[in-house]
Amino acid sequence: MTELLVPLHATAEVDQLLSAQGLGGEAAVAYFSFEGPQSFIAARDANGSLAPLIGFWPLPARGVDLLEVIASIDENGPRLIDNYARALPELVGAVRALGAELEPVESESLGWLLAACSLVIGMQEQDVARALGSVPALVQLDVAVLARDRRYVVDSRRLLRSLMSYRIAAVPNHVLARSVFDSLGEFAANGIRRLLRDWRVPIAVCAGDLFERNRFIAERARRGLTRPGLQLCFPPSPEES
């Protein structure tokens, strides 16, 4: 796995958020982008440079390969894929057909991870609309951080496996979608808190278009970062800007 390279616009977004509040210097950062190629938890030094510490496991762009990497997680993986195929034959057929004409390629993009989440549960437009409304209950998804190739990464395969298991159990899609948002917001807060355990800085920044456009991810991250003396920087929502 190659080393994470921080896009210039990510650094610029963090700088802009800090400047808007009259802040600067060292900060713990969560950068989540739907459109960008990479998202990460990072440390910002006094000179404004970002050092990514936790990224996301790259996922294959072909559906067949996606199912294979989920099956490869552990000894229970193949059984899960078999159960998924038996319970949801049309859905697994759609997954297997995705990108069949493509060469093998992987992506660390959160945009692709969210697309893969929609794909494995068969998300429809009405499910998205309901997920953006009032959801009475959520499910706990597996969001694990692992060491891989000298880097720490969120094991996106396990998130997808959780969704498939709940889909087999007939949990409604709008609940699963909202649970994905909640899990990403919770991970952002947990990642920053993990960083701050050993590195005492007074500022946490949540930057990137996902925090700007998805209020559920932003709200969950904000709830997880309420602690005395910690100053928070979030992008303004579309309603605020």
C-alpha positions in Angstrom: 0.0 0.0 0.0 1.4 3.4 -0.9 1.8 6.2 1.6 -1.1 8.6 1.8 -0.4 11.9 0.0 -2.4 14.8 1.3 -4.2 16.7 -1.4 -3.4 20.4 -1.4 -7.1 21.3 -1.2 -7.4 19.3 2.0 -4.7 21.3 3.7 -6.3 24.5 2.4 -9.8 23.5 3.7 -8.3 22.8 7.2 -6.4 26.2 7.1 -9.6 28.0 6.1 -11.7 26.5 8.9 -9.1 27.4 11.5 -8.6 30.9 10.1 -12.4 31.5 10.2 -12.3 31.0 14.0 -9.0 32.9 14.5 -7.2 29.7 15.3 -4.0 28.0 14.1 -1.1 25.8 15.0 -1.4 22.1 16.1 -4.7 20.3 15.7 -6.2 16.9 15.4 -8.0 16.5 12.0 -10.6 14.3 10.5 -10.8 14.9 6.7 -13.7 13.0 5.1 -14.4 13.6 1.4 -17.0 12.0 -0.9 -15.4 13.4 -4.0 -11.7 13.2 -3.1 -9.5 10.1 -3.6 -8.6 9.8 0.1 -10.0 10.5 3.6 -8.1 10.2 6.9 -7.4 11.1 10.5 -4.4 13.4 10.7 -2.2 15.5 12.9 -1.6 19.1 11.9 1.7 20.5 13.0 2.5 24.1 14.0 3.5 24.9 10.4 0.2 23.7 8.9 1.4 20.4 7.5 -1.0 17.4 7.7 0.4 13.9 8.6 -2.2 11.2 8.0 -2.3 8.6 10.7 -5.4 6.5 9.8 -6.8 5.9 6.3 -9.3 3.6 4.7 -8.8 0.1 3.4 -8.8 0.2 -0.5 -11.8 -1.6 -2.0 -11.9 -3.2 -5.5 -14.0 -1.5 -8.1 -15.3 -4.8 -9.5 -18.2 -6.5 -7.7 -16.7 -10.0 -8.0 -13.5 -8.8 -6.4 -15.4 -6.9 -3.7 -17.2 -10.1 -2.7 -13.9 -12.0 -2.6 -12.2 -9.5 -0.3 -15.2 -9.6 2.1 -15.0 -13.4 2.0 -11.3 -13.2 2.8 -11.7 -11.4 6.2 -11.7 -14.6 8.2 -13.1 -18.2 8.3 -16.6 -16.9 8.6 -16.4 -14.8 5.4 -17.2 -17.5 2.8 -20.2 -18.6 4.8 -21.5 -15.1 4.9 -21.2 -14.7 1.2 -23.0 -18.0 0.6 -25.8 -17.0 2.9 -26.0 -13.6 1.2 -26.2 -15.3 -2.2 -29.0 -17.7 -1.1 -31.0 -15.1 0.7 -30.7 -12.3 -1.9 -29.9 -13.9 -5.3 -30.9 -10.9 -7.4 -28.9 -8.5 -5.3 -25.7 -10.7 -5.3 -26.2 -10.9 -9.1 -26.2 -7.1 -9.4 -23.0 -6.9 -7.2 -21.2 -9.5 -9.3 -22.1 -7.7 -12.5 -20.7 -4.4 -11.4 -17.6 -3.4 -13.3 -17.2 -6.8 -15.0 -15.6 -5.1 -18.0 -13.0 -3.3 -15.9 -9.4 -4.2 -15.1 -8.8 -4.9 -11.4 -8.4 -1.6 -9.6 -8.9 -0.4 -6.0 -10.0 2.8 -4.4 -9.6 4.3 -0.9 -12.3 6.9 -1.7 -15.1 7.3 0.8 -17.3 8.0 -2.2 -16.7 4.5 -3.4 -17.1 3.0 0.1 -20.5 4.7 0.4 -21.4 3.5 -3.1 -20.4 0.0 -2.2 -22.6 0.2 0.9 -25.6 1.2 -1.2 -24.8 -1.6 -3.7 -24.6 -4.5 -1.2 -27.9 -3.6 0.4 -29.7 -2.6 -2.8 -30.4 1.0 -1.8 -33.3 2.8 -3.6 -34.1 6.5 -3.8 -36.9 6.1 -1.3 -34.6 4.5 1.2 -32.3 7.5 1.0 -35.2 9.9 1.5 -36.3 7.9 4.6 -32.7 7.8 5.9 -32.6 11.6 5.8 -35.7 11.8 8.0 -36.6 10.5 11.4 -35.1 7.0 12.1 -36.2 5.5 15.4 -33.4 3.0 15.8 -29.9 2.3 14.5 -27.8 -0.8 14.3 -24.1 -1.1 15.3 -21.8 -1.6 12.4 -18.3 -3.1 12.6 -15.8 -0.2 12.1 -12.4 -1.6 13.1 -9.0 0.0 12.7 -6.2 -2.4 11.7 -2.5 -2.2 11.0 -1.8 -2.9 7.3 1.4 -2.5 5.4 2.9 -0.2 8.0 -0.3 2.0 8.1 -3.4 2.1 10.2 -6.6 1.8 8.2 -10.4 1.4 8.8 -11.2 -2.1 7.6 -14.0 -1.1 5.1 -14.5 -4.8 4.3 -15.9 -5.4 7.8 -18.3 -2.5 7.5 -19.7 -4.0 4.3 -19.9 -7.4 5.9 -22.0 -6.0 8.8 -24.3 -4.4 6.3 -24.7 -7.7 4.4 -25.5 -9.6 7.6 -28.1 -7.1 8.6 -29.6 -7.1 5.1 -29.9 -10.9 5.3 -31.8 -10.3 8.6 -34.2 -8.0 6.8 -33.2 -4.8 8.6 -34.7 -1.9 6.5 -32.4 -0.2 4.1 -33.1 3.3 5.5 -32.0 2.1 9.0 -28.8 0.7 7.5 -28.1 3.9 5.5 -28.5 6.0 8.6 -26.4 3.6 10.6 -23.5 4.1 8.1 -23.7 7.8 8.6 -23.7 7.3 12.4 -20.7 4.9 12.2 -18.6 7.3 10.1 -19.3 10.2 12.5 -18.5 8.0 15.4 -15.3 6.8 13.8 -14.2 10.5 13.2 -14.7 11.3 16.9 -13.0 8.1 18.0 -10.1 8.7 15.7 -9.5 12.2 17.0 -9.9 11.1 20.6 -7.4 8.3 20.0 -5.0 10.9 18.7 -5.5 13.2 21.6 -4.9 10.5 24.2 -1.1 10.9 23.6 -1.0 14.3 22.0 -2.4 17.1 24.0 -3.6 19.8 21.6 -6.6 22.0 22.1 -8.2 22.0 18.6 -10.1 19.4 16.6 -11.0 20.0 13.0 -13.6 18.0 10.9 -13.1 19.1 7.3 -14.2 17.8 3.9 -17.3 17.8 1.9 -18.9 14.9 3.8 -19.0 17.0 7.0 -20.4 19.9 5.0 -23.1 18.0 3.2 -24.2 15.3 5.6 -25.4 16.8 8.8 -25.8 13.3 10.4 -22.1 12.5 10.1 -21.2 16.0 11.4 -23.7 15.8 14.3 -22.4 12.4 15.4 -18.8 13.5 15.3 -19.6 16.7 17.2 -21.4 14.7 19.9 -18.4 12.5 20.3 -16.0 15.4 20.7 -17.6 17.3 23.6 -14.9 17.7 26.2 -13.8 20.7 28.3 -11.2 22.9 26.6 -11.4 21.3 23.2 -12.2 23.9 20.4 -14.1 22.4 17.4 -14.0 23.5 13.8 -16.6 22.2 11.4 -17.5 23.5 7.9 -20.8 25.4 7.7 -23.7 23.4 6.5 -25.4 24.4 3.2 -28.1 26.0 5.2 -25.5 28.2 7.1 -23.4 29.1 4.1 
